[in-house]
Amino acid sequence: MRADPRAGAGSTGPTEAKPPREIVSFVRRDERLSPRRQNAWDRLSEDYVLDLPRGERDTVPDETAYLDLEQLFGRRAELVVEVGSGLGDNIVAAAVDHPERDHLAVEVYRPGLAQTLSRIDKAGRPRNLRLLPLDAQRSLPVLLPEGSISHLWVYFADPWPKARHHKRRLINPPFLDAVLPLLADGADFRLATDWAQYAHHMRHELDARDELELLHPDGPRPGSESSDTLPEGLAHTGWAPRFEGRVKTSFENKGRAAGRLIWDLAYVRVPRPSSDATHGAS
């Protein structure tokens, strides 16, 4: 038994139990930037990358942090949030195509953020977009009020194909418990993956949530032949057509080149019970 440093010399005492290691859905990778990306970071990060007080980790906000969306964007507008925005293909295109909406890209990978800044620069620097370099599950419930998200996107998240890593998948109960209260009534929640096993997993988790309804309950599978195994029990209907607002990224192209199907999912946030229905008419 290790000696307790608070005890007298030579005495022993109970060691402090370490807190359980938190399961995260991402792994930080090499964050060195190429000269071009570094240049974009140096010029634009101050204007676009949100620098918020951190908590116990550099990807977690301090519990007192908060985003005033009206102050941040200078208006009130529908909010689009993309979790795992990668290199910024989707979110930058969306900000340009929908100037009437505000956009928040959530991404912890610094080279991806830097590449997003480069895309922002080439797109004319739209002002209806900000980048959040934090863990979505831990940060969004702290920073955003309930019902503030009108459109939530999760495209081609890491499928963590090995069984022992399934607990790391983003679409799991802890993430859904964190973000579903943030969806406005009638908000859409769109996802895509090129891994049939992960598509099956997502359907299992999302279909079970009372807060969500399938947007395309009769939608057929995207195909019947794929280079990866279609899992037993995979739903035949309930799949969404390809969302026109989703840019084809390198992840999707690689999946198609490998012979995998692209699985689109779309849900709508069920309206919350009214106060009269919950508490009775006054």
C-alpha positions as CSV (number, residue, x, y, z in Angstrom):
1,M,0.0,0.0,0.0
2,R,1.3,3.4,-1.0
3,A,2.0,5.8,1.9
4,D,-0.4,8.7,2.3
5,P,1.8,11.8,2.0
6,R,-0.5,13.6,4.4
7,A,0.3,11.1,7.2
8,G,3.5,11.0,9.3
9,A,6.7,9.6,7.9
10,G,6.7,5.9,7.8
11,S,2.9,5.5,8.3
12,T,0.5,4.2,5.7
13,G,-3.0,5.2,4.8
14,P,-5.6,4.6,2.2
15,T,-4.8,5.9,-1.3
16,E,-7.3,8.1,-3.0
17,A,-9.4,6.3,-5.5
18,K,-8.9,7.6,-9.1
19,P,-12.1,8.9,-10.8
20,P,-13.3,6.5,-13.5
21,R,-11.9,7.2,-16.9
22,E,-14.4,9.0,-19.0
23,I,-15.3,7.4,-22.3
24,V,-14.9,9.7,-25.2
25,S,-15.8,9.2,-28.9
26,F,-12.8,10.9,-30.3
27,V,-9.0,10.5,-30.1
28,R,-6.7,13.5,-30.5
29,R,-4.3,13.0,-33.4
30,D,-1.2,14.8,-34.6
31,E,-2.2,18.5,-34.5
32,R,0.8,20.0,-36.3
33,L,-0.4,22.4,-39.0
34,S,0.9,22.7,-42.5
35,P,2.2,26.2,-43.4
36,R,-1.1,27.0,-45.4
37,R,-3.3,25.9,-42.5
38,Q,-1.2,27.7,-40.0
39,N,-1.5,30.9,-42.1
40,A,-5.3,30.5,-42.1
41,W,-5.3,29.9,-38.3
42,D,-3.2,32.9,-37.6
43,R,-5.4,35.2,-39.7
44,L,-8.9,34.0,-38.9
45,S,-9.0,32.0,-35.7
46,E,-9.5,35.0,-33.5
47,D,-12.7,35.9,-35.4
48,Y,-14.2,32.4,-35.9
49,V,-12.8,30.0,-33.3
50,L,-14.6,30.4,-29.9
51,D,-12.1,30.8,-27.1
52,L,-14.0,29.9,-24.0
53,P,-12.9,29.2,-20.4
54,R,-11.9,25.6,-20.0
55,G,-12.7,23.1,-17.3
56,E,-10.7,20.1,-16.2
57,R,-9.6,19.3,-19.7
58,D,-8.8,21.4,-22.7
59,T,-11.8,20.0,-24.6
60,V,-14.3,20.7,-21.8
61,P,-15.7,24.2,-21.0
62,D,-15.8,25.6,-17.5
63,E,-19.2,25.0,-16.0
64,T,-19.8,28.8,-15.9
65,A,-19.3,29.2,-19.6
66,Y,-22.2,30.2,-21.8
67,L,-22.9,31.2,-25.4
68,D,-25.2,34.2,-25.9
69,L,-26.2,33.3,-29.5
70,E,-27.9,36.7,-30.1
71,Q,-24.7,38.5,-29.0
72,L,-22.4,36.1,-30.9
73,F,-24.2,36.4,-34.2
74,G,-25.8,39.8,-33.7
75,R,-29.3,38.5,-34.3
76,R,-31.8,35.8,-33.6
77,A,-31.9,33.1,-36.3
78,E,-32.3,29.3,-36.7
79,L,-29.2,27.5,-35.4
80,V,-27.5,24.7,-37.4
81,V,-25.0,22.6,-35.4
82,E,-22.7,20.1,-37.0
83,V,-21.0,17.7,-34.5
84,G,-17.7,16.4,-36.0
85,S,-17.5,19.0,-38.8
86,G,-14.1,17.6,-40.0
87,L,-12.6,19.7,-42.7
88,G,-15.6,22.0,-42.9
89,D,-17.0,21.0,-46.2
90,N,-20.6,20.8,-45.1
91,I,-20.8,23.6,-42.6
92,V,-19.1,26.3,-44.7
93,A,-21.2,25.4,-47.8
94,A,-24.4,25.6,-45.6
95,A,-23.4,29.0,-44.1
96,V,-23.0,30.4,-47.6
97,D,-26.2,28.8,-49.0
98,H,-28.3,29.8,-46.0
99,P,-27.3,33.3,-44.9
100,E,-30.6,33.5,-43.0
101,R,-29.4,30.8,-40.5
102,D,-26.5,30.7,-38.0
103,H,-24.1,27.8,-37.9
104,L,-21.9,26.2,-35.3
105,A,-19.2,23.7,-36.2
106,V,-18.1,21.5,-33.3
107,E,-14.7,19.9,-33.9
108,V,-11.8,19.0,-31.6
109,Y,-9.2,18.3,-34.4
110,R,-7.2,21.4,-34.8
111,P,-6.0,20.7,-38.4
112,G,-9.7,20.3,-39.3
113,L,-10.5,23.6,-37.8
114,A,-7.6,25.2,-39.6
115,Q,-8.8,23.7,-42.9
116,T,-12.3,25.0,-42.2
117,L,-10.9,28.5,-41.7
118,S,-9.2,28.2,-45.1
119,R,-12.6,27.3,-46.6
120,I,-14.2,30.2,-44.8
121,D,-11.6,32.5,-46.3
122,K,-12.2,31.2,-49.9
123,A,-16.0,31.5,-49.3
124,G,-15.8,35.2,-48.6
125,R,-15.7,34.9,-44.8
126,P,-19.4,34.5,-44.0
127,R,-20.2,35.9,-40.6
128,N,-23.0,33.4,-39.8
129,L,-20.6,30.7,-38.7
130,R,-18.4,30.0,-35.6
131,L,-16.2,27.0,-34.7
132,L,-16.3,25.3,-31.3
133,P,-13.1,23.4,-30.5
134,L,-14.7,21.3,-27.7
135,D,-16.2,17.9,-26.9
136,A,-19.8,18.2,-28.0
137,Q,-21.3,15.9,-25.4
138,R,-19.7,17.9,-22.5
139,S,-19.9,21.4,-24.0
140,L,-23.2,21.8,-25.8
141,P,-25.5,21.3,-22.7
142,V,-23.4,23.8,-20.8
143,L,-23.2,26.4,-23.5
144,L,-26.6,26.3,-25.2
145,P,-30.1,26.7,-23.8
146,E,-32.8,24.0,-24.2
147,G,-34.6,24.1,-27.5
148,S,-32.0,26.3,-29.2
149,I,-30.9,24.0,-32.1
150,S,-33.0,23.9,-35.2
151,H,-30.9,21.5,-37.3
152,L,-28.4,19.0,-35.9
153,W,-26.0,17.1,-38.2
154,V,-23.7,14.1,-37.5
155,Y,-22.1,12.9,-40.7
156,F,-19.6,10.0,-41.0
157,A,-18.7,9.8,-37.3
158,D,-16.0,7.3,-36.4
159,P,-17.8,3.9,-36.6
160,W,-15.5,2.2,-34.1
161,P,-16.1,-1.1,-35.8
162,K,-14.4,-3.4,-33.2
163,A,-16.8,-4.7,-30.6
164,R,-14.6,-3.6,-27.7
165,H,-14.8,0.0,-29.0
166,H,-18.5,0.3,-29.5
167,K,-18.8,2.2,-26.2
168,R,-16.8,5.0,-27.9
169,R,-19.3,5.5,-30.6
170,L,-20.8,9.0,-30.6
171,I,-24.4,7.9,-31.1
172,N,-24.9,6.3,-27.7
173,P,-27.2,7.2,-24.7
174,P,-24.8,9.7,-23.0
175,F,-24.6,11.8,-26.2
176,L,-28.3,11.6,-26.9
177,D,-29.2,12.5,-23.3
178,A,-26.9,15.6,-23.7
179,V,-28.1,16.9,-27.1
180,L,-31.8,15.9,-27.5
181,P,-33.0,18.5,-25.0
182,L,-31.3,21.1,-27.0
183,L,-33.3,20.4,-30.1
184,A,-36.2,22.8,-30.7
185,D,-39.7,21.3,-31.3
186,G,-39.8,20.2,-34.9
187,A,-36.0,20.4,-35.3
188,D,-34.4,17.9,-37.7
189,F,-31.6,15.6,-36.7
190,R,-29.7,14.2,-39.7
191,L,-27.0,11.6,-39.8
192,A,-25.0,9.6,-42.3
193,T,-22.5,6.7,-42.3
194,D,-21.0,4.3,-44.8
195,W,-20.8,1.4,-42.3
196,A,-23.9,-0.8,-42.2
197,Q,-23.1,-2.0,-38.7
198,Y,-23.0,1.5,-37.4
199,A,-26.2,2.4,-39.3
200,H,-27.9,-0.5,-37.6
201,H,-26.5,0.6,-34.2
202,M,-27.8,4.2,-34.8
203,R,-31.2,3.0,-35.8
204,H,-31.4,0.9,-32.6
205,E,-30.4,3.9,-30.4
206,L,-32.4,6.6,-32.1
207,D,-35.6,4.7,-32.9
208,A,-35.9,4.0,-29.1
209,R,-36.0,7.7,-28.2
210,D,-39.4,9.1,-27.4
211,E,-38.2,12.5,-28.3
212,L,-37.6,11.5,-32.0
213,E,-39.7,10.4,-34.9
214,L,-38.4,9.1,-38.3
215,L,-38.8,11.7,-41.0
216,H,-39.1,9.1,-43.7
217,P,-40.7,6.0,-42.0
218,D,-41.3,4.3,-45.4
219,G,-37.9,5.1,-46.9
220,P,-36.2,2.1,-48.4
221,R,-32.7,0.9,-47.8
222,P,-30.1,2.6,-50.1
223,G,-29.3,-0.8,-51.7
224,S,-29.0,-4.5,-51.1
225,E,-25.4,-5.2,-51.9
226,S,-22.5,-3.8,-50.0
227,S,-18.8,-4.7,-49.5
228,D,-19.4,-4.8,-45.7
229,T,-21.8,-7.3,-44.1
230,L,-25.4,-6.1,-43.6
231,P,-26.2,-7.0,-40.0
232,E,-29.0,-9.4,-39.2
233,G,-32.2,-7.4,-38.2
234,L,-31.2,-4.3,-40.2
235,A,-34.4,-2.3,-40.8
236,H,-35.8,-2.5,-44.4
237,T,-37.5,0.9,-44.1
238,G,-37.1,4.2,-42.2
239,W,-34.1,5.3,-44.2
240,A,-33.8,8.8,-45.5
241,P,-32.9,9.8,-49.1
242,R,-29.6,11.6,-49.5
243,F,-29.9,15.1,-48.0
244,E,-29.3,17.6,-50.7
245,G,-27.7,19.9,-48.2
246,R,-24.9,17.4,-47.5
247,V,-21.7,18.0,-49.4
248,K,-20.0,14.8,-50.7
249,T,-16.8,14.7,-48.6
250,S,-13.7,12.5,-48.8
251,F,-15.2,10.2,-46.2
252,E,-18.2,9.5,-48.4
253,N,-16.2,9.1,-51.5
254,K,-13.8,6.6,-49.8
255,G,-16.8,4.6,-48.6
256,R,-18.3,4.5,-52.1
257,A,-15.0,3.6,-53.6
258,A,-14.7,0.7,-51.2
259,G,-18.1,-0.6,-52.3
260,R,-20.0,0.4,-49.1
261,L,-23.5,1.8,-49.1
262,I,-24.3,5.3,-47.8
263,W,-26.9,5.2,-45.0
264,D,-28.8,8.4,-44.4
265,L,-31.0,8.9,-41.3
266,A,-33.3,11.7,-40.5
267,Y,-35.5,12.4,-37.5
268,V,-37.7,15.2,-36.3
269,R,-37.9,16.4,-32.7
270,V,-41.3,15.6,-31.3
271,P,-43.0,18.7,-29.8
272,R,-42.8,18.9,-26.0
273,P,-46.0,18.6,-24.0
274,S,-47.5,22.0,-23.4
275,S,-47.5,23.4,-19.9
276,D,-51.3,22.9,-19.8
277,A,-51.0,19.3,-20.8
278,T,-48.2,18.7,-18.3
279,H,-49.7,20.6,-15.3
280,G,-53.4,21.0,-16.2
281,A,-55.2,24.1,-17.3
282,S,-55.0,26.9,-14.8
